[in-house]
Amino acid sequence: MGVDKRSFGQTAAGEAASLYHLENNSGAYIEVTDFGASLVKVMVPDRDGKLVDVVLGCDDVSGYETGDAYFGAVIGRNGNRIAGAQMQISGCVYRLVANDGENNLHSGPDGYERRLWREAGIDQRKNSVTFSLLSPDGDQGYPGALHILVQYRFSDADEIIISYMVNSDADTVVNLTNHSYFNLDGQDQGSICDHWVTLQAHGYTPVKDSGGIPTGEIFPVEGTPMDFTSGRRVGEEIDSGYDQLDHMGGYDHNFVCDGYREGVRRAVALARGPKSGITMKVVTDLPGMQFYTGNFLDGKVGKGGHIYQRRDGFCMETQFFPNSINEESFGSPILEAGKTYRSATSYCFGVKG
């Protein structure tokens, strides 16, 4: 058990990136890099005890620097979309970069996924590494200077705990998430459409059109292809012609997770790979989760030269609702000046059948 560090290559600017290997007492391990504070590898046992890598990614830092799929990255300041690339905070209008049609996606082209974070601490006892990032006032168009800490911890129970802590000197949006793509049969095993997924979410936020901006409403999932409350195959109705799925080319929607209470963590999702038997439970203290089925993976080069195609991985991005800064009914993603934002999401792995 413990944390080891090695080189992960150099950025185009000549900066040295590092890879951190976190191994638990059973021999399972994860690897993370300081570039984008990204989760690079997750090696957990399948039903036969064989370690399987269940996250999509790249072999070195250059793949993350030149890619556009956000593999494993910490997304910020704001994950997901802001309508019209514009928002208002404390009476001031802020214009952001429109990098997804007319909207702002994942905070724009200069997101935290393209930054080299600083190593802020390794704790061998906790089997954890912490990264820090300073985001100045005006960064990406957002107000306030931010000090951000993100910790990855890997437990003996094969649980990845991602903890976030943020301070700001001005009111600003803070909606950080992790953008890992999972394939529980193995990162090179193709489509995830036969994965079984259960979501503890009786509602979702429908989108207006292919721009992915919510209408501002919360719809019940019951009786629709959005209903994963009792569990279903991902691909069961993904191409059913349902308008919401047609808009986004599959699932790319925010689910309203049941039982939300500020600061209280609860299980919101469970997934299982049919070939490996590997399961993943998602536990979070956030109100929503974007379930995304890799609809725009279109020949991305991954680990070992493997080519990732459409729907070869799925994301479960815990979050405040998309465009919540412009939708009062969605709850506020604003961190007030002088206060501390804290949140944690866990991905817990096991085996069934």
Secondary structure, DSSP 8 states (H G I E B T S, - for coil): -EEEEEEEEE-TT--EEEEEEEE-TTS-EEEEETBTTEEEEEEEE-TTS-EEE-B---SSHHHHHH-SS-TT-EE-SB-SEEGGGEEEETTEEEE----BTTBEETT-TT-GGGSB-EEEEEETTTTEEEEEEEE-TTGGG--S-EEEEEEEEE-TTSEEEEEEEEEESS-EE-B-EE---B-TT-TTS---TT-EEEE--SEEE-BSSTT--B-S--EE-TTSTT--TT-EETTSSTTS--HHHHHHTS-EEEEE-TT--TT--EEEEEEE-TTT-EEEEEEESSSEEEEE--TT--SEE-GGG-EE-TTS-BEEEEES-TTGGG-GGG---EE-TT-EEEEEEEEEEEE--
